[in-house]
Amino acid sequence: MMIYLTNNERLRLMKPIKKTVQTYGMIEKGDRVAIGLSGGKDSSTLLYLLTALQKQLPFPFEIIPITLTLGFEGVDLSPMKEFVSRLGYDLHIQETTIGQVVFDIRKEKNPCSLCANMRRGTLYEYAASLGCNKVALGHHLDDGLETFFMNLLYNGKMGTFQPKTYLDRSNITIIRPLIAIEEEKIIKFVQAKNIPVIHNPCPANKKTKREEVKDLVKGLSIQYPDLRQKFLHGVSHVELQDFWNIDEEKS
């Protein structure tokens, strides 16, 4: 599969992803970067764009596509396998029973947190077993903004995930190269490139608190069209003196 980007795609996608990678030092010479593929639009776009980025950075690094099966029936991975193969890779598959544990054994009323923790732990462990020192996740700008509102509305704290995080327990660094890219641009890119998207069979899909917050963000962005870019600027230029930090020792 030939990697081809239009001038518009270079401007709207490659330019911000390259800037993000360089700003936060996400990828270095000799890195072995696992990409966690879910079958969704975001992680597949990440694989495509990082493959293109390999030719632009002045040093070599490896890409290792990884996916986890969650134990749900009727999931056909062949479109993902074909897409990965056309990009020149082998897809590494880790079989799990996470779906059964969360829904059948534990019968979780709020399954997303446990499922996410189990998936992350398994992904990082599998990546390390393949000799990877970094794991790239497909979180984009909308994910960051939604996470900010979820933390504020449901947990009473202000913050979102980091662009780059080192996990000392697994000796893995998590990177999120898409964090400056809006979801709408990824949707258009997937359609333009005919990138396959695998249906999410999770029983909780589209029924989560995140979906509520996603609708909130959509509503706000109608009134404030530059909401996402304002968030991106704000979260990367935090003024700590503007927050009411309580000194625990004096309280």
C-alpha positions in Angstrom: 0.0 0.0 0.0 1.4 3.3 -1.0 1.4 6.0 1.6 0.0 9.1 -0.1 -1.1 12.4 1.5 -2.7 15.4 -0.2 -1.5 18.9 0.5 -4.5 19.4 2.7 -3.8 16.2 4.7 -0.2 17.2 5.1 -1.3 20.6 6.5 -4.1 19.4 8.7 -2.7 16.1 9.9 1.0 15.6 9.3 2.1 19.1 10.4 0.4 18.9 13.8 1.4 15.3 14.5 5.0 16.0 13.6 5.0 19.1 15.8 3.5 17.2 18.7 6.0 14.3 18.4 8.9 16.8 18.3 7.6 19.1 21.0 7.1 16.4 23.6 10.0 14.2 22.4 7.7 11.3 21.8 9.8 9.3 19.4 13.6 8.9 19.5 16.2 7.1 17.5 15.9 3.3 17.8 12.5 3.3 19.5 10.3 0.3 19.1 6.8 1.8 19.1 3.8 -0.5 19.6 0.5 0.9 18.2 -2.5 -0.4 20.0 -5.1 -1.1 17.3 -8.7 -1.4 18.4 -10.2 -1.6 14.9 -11.5 1.9 15.2 -10.8 5.0 13.1 -8.4 6.7 15.5 -5.8 3.9 16.0 -5.8 3.0 12.3 -5.3 6.6 11.4 -2.4 6.7 13.8 -0.8 3.7 12.2 -1.1 5.3 8.8 0.3 8.7 9.9 3.2 7.3 11.9 4.1 5.2 8.9 4.3 8.4 6.9 6.2 10.1 9.7 8.9 7.5 9.5 10.0 9.0 6.2 10.1 12.5 7.6 12.0 12.1 10.9 15.8 12.2 10.6 16.3 8.9 12.4 15.0 5.4 12.3 12.3 3.8 14.6 10.2 0.7 14.4 6.4 0.3 14.4 4.8 -2.8 15.9 1.0 -3.0 15.3 -0.8 -4.8 18.2 -4.4 -5.7 18.9 -6.2 -7.5 21.7 -9.2 -9.7 21.3 -11.7 -9.2 24.2 -13.5 -12.5 23.8 -16.6 -11.2 22.1 -18.1 -13.4 19.4 -18.6 -12.5 15.8 -15.6 -10.1 15.5 -13.9 -10.3 12.1 -10.3 -9.1 12.3 -9.6 -9.8 8.6 -10.1 -6.2 7.4 -7.6 -5.0 10.1 -5.1 -7.7 9.2 -5.4 -6.7 5.5 -5.0 -3.0 6.2 -1.9 -3.6 8.4 -0.4 -6.0 5.8 -0.9 -3.4 3.0 1.1 -0.9 5.1 3.9 -3.5 5.3 3.5 -4.9 8.8 2.5 -8.1 10.6 -0.4 -7.7 13.0 0.4 -9.1 16.5 -2.7 -10.4 18.2 -3.1 -11.1 21.9 -6.1 -13.3 22.8 -7.9 -12.3 26.0 -11.1 -13.0 27.9 -11.5 -9.5 29.2 -15.1 -9.2 27.9 -16.3 -12.3 29.7 -14.5 -11.2 32.9 -16.1 -7.8 32.9 -19.7 -8.7 31.8 -20.2 -12.4 32.6 -18.0 -13.0 35.7 -17.9 -9.7 37.4 -21.2 -8.4 36.0 -20.0 -4.8 36.3 -22.7 -2.2 36.4 -20.1 0.4 35.3 -17.9 -1.8 33.2 -15.8 0.8 31.3 -13.2 1.5 34.1 -12.4 -2.1 34.8 -12.3 -3.0 31.1 -10.0 0.0 30.3 -7.6 -0.9 33.2 -7.5 -4.6 32.1 -6.9 -3.7 28.4 -4.2 -1.2 29.2 -2.4 -3.6 31.5 -2.5 -6.4 29.0 -1.5 -4.1 26.1 1.5 -2.7 28.0 2.6 -6.2 29.1 2.3 -7.6 25.6 4.2 -4.7 24.1 7.0 -5.1 26.5 7.2 -8.9 25.7 7.7 -7.9 22.0 10.6 -5.7 22.9 8.8 -2.4 22.6 9.8 0.6 24.8 6.9 2.8 23.8 3.1 2.4 23.1 1.3 4.8 20.9 -2.4 5.4 21.6 -5.0 7.0 19.3 -6.4 9.6 21.6 -7.2 12.8 19.7 -8.0 16.4 20.7 -11.7 15.6 21.3 -10.8 12.8 23.7 -8.6 15.2 25.7 -11.4 17.7 26.0 -14.0 15.1 26.9 -11.7 13.7 29.5 -11.3 17.1 31.0 -15.0 17.6 31.3 -15.5 14.0 32.7 -12.9 14.7 35.4 -14.6 18.0 36.3 -18.2 16.9 36.2 -17.9 13.4 37.7 -14.8 13.5 39.8 -14.5 17.2 40.8 -11.0 17.6 39.6 -9.4 19.5 36.7 -7.1 17.8 34.3 -6.8 15.4 31.4 -4.3 12.8 30.2 -0.7 13.7 29.4 0.8 13.7 25.9 3.6 11.4 27.1 3.8 9.3 30.3 6.5 7.0 31.5 5.2 3.9 33.4 8.0 2.7 35.7 6.3 -0.6 36.6 6.3 -1.8 33.0 9.2 0.3 31.7 6.9 1.6 28.9 6.4 5.1 27.8 2.9 6.0 26.6 2.6 8.5 23.8 -0.4 10.2 22.2 0.7 11.7 18.8 -2.9 12.7 17.7 -3.7 14.9 20.7 -3.6 18.1 18.6 -5.9 16.7 15.9 -9.7 17.1 16.0 -11.9 14.0 15.6 -13.7 15.5 12.6 -10.5 15.6 10.6 -9.8 11.9 11.5 -13.3 11.0 10.3 -12.8 12.7 7.0 -9.3 11.1 6.6 -10.7 7.6 7.2 -13.4 8.1 4.6 -10.9 9.6 2.0 -8.4 6.7 2.5 -11.0 3.9 2.7 -9.5 2.8 6.0 -11.6 -0.1 7.4 -13.4 0.3 10.7 -14.4 -2.7 12.7 -17.7 -2.5 14.6 -17.3 -2.4 18.4 -19.3 -5.3 19.9 -19.1 -4.1 23.5 -22.6 -4.2 25.1 -21.8 -0.8 26.7 -20.8 0.9 23.4 -22.6 4.3 23.0 -24.2 4.0 26.4 -21.5 5.5 28.6 -20.9 8.8 30.5 -18.4 9.7 27.8 -21.2 9.7 25.2 -23.1 12.2 27.4 -20.0 14.4 27.6 -19.4 14.0 23.8 -22.9 15.4 23.2 -22.1 18.3 25.7 -18.9 19.2 23.8 -20.8 19.1 20.4 -23.4 21.5 21.8 -20.8 23.9 23.2 -18.8 23.8 20.0 -21.8 25.1 18.1 -21.8 28.3 20.2 -18.0 28.4 20.6 -16.6 27.0 17.3 -13.0 27.4 18.5 -13.6 25.5 21.7 -11.2 22.7 20.9 -8.3 24.9 19.9 -8.9 27.1 23.0 -8.7 24.0 25.1 -5.5 22.9 23.4 -3.9 26.2 24.1 -5.1 26.4 27.7 -4.1 22.9 28.7 -0.6 23.4 27.3 -0.1 26.9 28.8 -1.3 26.3 32.4 -0.8 29.1 34.9 -0.6 27.3 38.3 -0.9 30.5 40.2 -4.5 30.8 38.8 -5.6 27.7 40.8 -6.6 27.6 44.4 -4.0 25.1 45.6 -4.6 24.2 49.3 -1.5 23.6 51.4 -2.4 20.3 53.1 0.0 20.9 56.0 -1.8 24.2 57.0 -5.4 22.9 56.5 
